[in-house]
C-alpha cells in the first residue's frame, strides 16, 4: 500500500524526501547529469583511480607487494557485490518509490530490492581498499563513494540507510578479508614478477630483485593487510 511523504517521524524517509526533493527543483540537465554520474560516472572514475594506483604501484621499490594491494580493490568490490545478493534477498526491502508517493525517480528499470545498495557497496569497497594501498588516491576514492551515495538518494532509487548498509558491507569485506587476501595476492604477484607477465606487477627497472624485496613501509603504499601507509 502506498504511503504519503514522511512527516519527520522517520529520519530515513525524511532525508530521502529532502534529498530527492532537490531533483524536483533542479533543471532537467542537472538531473540528467546526476543520474549519469550516479549510475556510471562514479564507477568509471574509481576505475581510473585504480588504474592510476596500479601504474604507480608498479614503480614502487617493492612493486609486486604494492600491486597486490591495488589488486585487492576490485577483487574486494566483486566479493562484496556477491555477498550482497543473498543480503538483498533476505531483507527484501522494496525500492522507496514502490511504497512511497511523491518521489522524482530518475532511473528506470529498478525493479529489484533496495537494501543494500550495490553501487554504495562497490564504491566503498574500492575506496577503502585504495585507502589502504595509496592514501592520497584513497581519500579521493572515499569522496567519490560519498558522492555516489548522495546521487543514489537524489535519484530516488535508494533510502539513505540502503547507502549506509552498502558502505558498511563494502568496508567490512575489505578489512575482514584483507589477511587472507594478502596471503594469496602477495605471493601470486611475486611469482608473476618472475614470468613473462612481469610488466603487470613491476615496471622496467623494478623487476630485478622485486620478488625478494621486503616491504618498504616508507614507500607510500601498503598491502591489503598492512593498514594505511603514509
Secondary structure, 3 states (H helix, E strand, C coil): CCECCCCCCCHHHHHHHHHHHHHHHCCHHHHHHHHHHHHHHHHHHHHHHHHHHHHHHCCCCCHHHHHHHHHHHHHHHHHHHHHHHHHHHHHCCCCHHHHECCCCCCCCCCCCCCCCCHHHHHHHHHHHHHHHHCHHHHHHHHHHHHHHHHHHHHCCCCCHHHHHHHHHHHHHHHHHCHHHHHHHHHHHHHHHCCCHHHHHCCCCCCCCCCCCCCCCCCCCCCCCCCCCCC
